[in-house]
């Protein structure tokens, strides 16, 4: 059985929160908890309830396995890109598409 390394779990949470451009206060509001509680989770001081874990998984767009244990699925390398695109405002996605298309063409 795998054990949970709370410090590593907190680091994964913080990295994804920052990748999505959320402040700790915004993140806490989405979860319905205090920013102090989020800080404690990110520092590995506290764990969380299953209900909070499920909410967090949705907000961060990460699997619960990845949050808890760091288990990545095969498509994880694409998820950072997808998460960044998901955080874009609708009117800015065209720019991201153009940049990505230019990048891919340059890779040939």
Secondary structure as a PSIPRED ss2 file (coil, helix, strand):
# PSIPRED VFORMAT (PSIPRED V4.0)

   1 X C   1.000  0.000  0.000
   2 X C   1.000  0.000  0.000
   3 X C   1.000  0.000  0.000
   4 X C   1.000  0.000  0.000
   5 X C   1.000  0.000  0.000
   6 X H   0.000  1.000  0.000
   7 X H   0.000  1.000  0.000
   8 X H   0.000  1.000  0.000
   9 X H   0.000  1.000  0.000
  10 X H   0.000  1.000  0.000
  11 X H   0.000  1.000  0.000
  12 X H   0.000  1.000  0.000
  13 X H   0.000  1.000  0.000
  14 X H   0.000  1.000  0.000
  15 X H   0.000  1.000  0.000
  16 X H   0.000  1.000  0.000
  17 X H   0.000  1.000  0.000
  18 X H   0.000  1.000  0.000
  19 X H   0.000  1.000  0.000
  20 X C   1.000  0.000  0.000
  21 X C   1.000  0.000  0.000
  22 X C   1.000  0.000  0.000
  23 X C   1.000  0.000  0.000
  24 X H   0.000  1.000  0.000
  25 X H   0.000  1.000  0.000
  26 X H   0.000  1.000  0.000
  27 X H   0.000  1.000  0.000
  28 X H   0.000  1.000  0.000
  29 X H   0.000  1.000  0.000
  30 X H   0.000  1.000  0.000
  31 X H   0.000  1.000  0.000
  32 X C   1.000  0.000  0.000
  33 X C   1.000  0.000  0.000
  34 X C   1.000  0.000  0.000
  35 X H   0.000  1.000  0.000
  36 X H   0.000  1.000  0.000
  37 X H   0.000  1.000  0.000
  38 X H   0.000  1.000  0.000
  39 X H   0.000  1.000  0.000
  40 X H   0.000  1.000  0.000
  41 X H   0.000  1.000  0.000
  42 X H   0.000  1.000  0.000
  43 X C   1.000  0.000  0.000
  44 X C   1.000  0.000  0.000
  45 X C   1.000  0.000  0.000
  46 X C   1.000  0.000  0.000
  47 X C   1.000  0.000  0.000
  48 X C   1.000  0.000  0.000
  49 X C   1.000  0.000  0.000
  50 X H   0.000  1.000  0.000
  51 X H   0.000  1.000  0.000
  52 X H   0.000  1.000  0.000
  53 X H   0.000  1.000  0.000
  54 X H   0.000  1.000  0.000
  55 X H   0.000  1.000  0.000
  56 X H   0.000  1.000  0.000
  57 X H   0.000  1.000  0.000
  58 X H   0.000  1.000  0.000
  59 X H   0.000  1.000  0.000
  60 X H   0.000  1.000  0.000
  61 X C   1.000  0.000  0.000
  62 X C   1.000  0.000  0.000
  63 X C   1.000  0.000  0.000
  64 X H   0.000  1.000  0.000
  65 X H   0.000  1.000  0.000
  66 X H   0.000  1.000  0.000
  67 X H   0.000  1.000  0.000
  68 X H   0.000  1.000  0.000
  69 X H   0.000  1.000  0.000
  70 X C   1.000  0.000  0.000
  71 X C   1.000  0.000  0.000
  72 X C   1.000  0.000  0.000
  73 X C   1.000  0.000  0.000
  74 X C   1.000  0.000  0.000
  75 X C   1.000  0.000  0.000
  76 X H   0.000  1.000  0.000
  77 X H   0.000  1.000  0.000
  78 X H   0.000  1.000  0.000
  79 X H   0.000  1.000  0.000
  80 X H   0.000  1.000  0.000
  81 X H   0.000  1.000  0.000
  82 X H   0.000  1.000  0.000
  83 X H   0.000  1.000  0.000
  84 X H   0.000  1.000  0.000
  85 X H   0.000  1.000  0.000
  86 X H   0.000  1.000  0.000
  87 X C   1.000  0.000  0.000
  88 X C   1.000  0.000  0.000
  89 X C   1.000  0.000  0.000
  90 X H   0.000  1.000  0.000
  91 X H   0.000  1.000  0.000
  92 X H   0.000  1.000  0.000
  93 X H   0.000  1.000  0.000
  94 X H   0.000  1.000  0.000
  95 X H   0.000  1.000  0.000
  96 X H   0.000  1.000  0.000
  97 X H   0.000  1.000  0.000
  98 X H   0.000  1.000  0.000
  99 X H   0.000  1.000  0.000
 100 X H   0.000  1.000  0.000
 101 X H   0.000  1.000  0.000
 102 X H   0.000  1.000  0.000
 103 X H   0.000  1.000  0.000
 104 X H   0.000  1.000  0.000
 105 X H   0.000  1.000  0.000
 106 X H   0.000  1.000  0.000
 107 X H   0.000  1.000  0.000
 108 X C   1.000  0.000  0.000
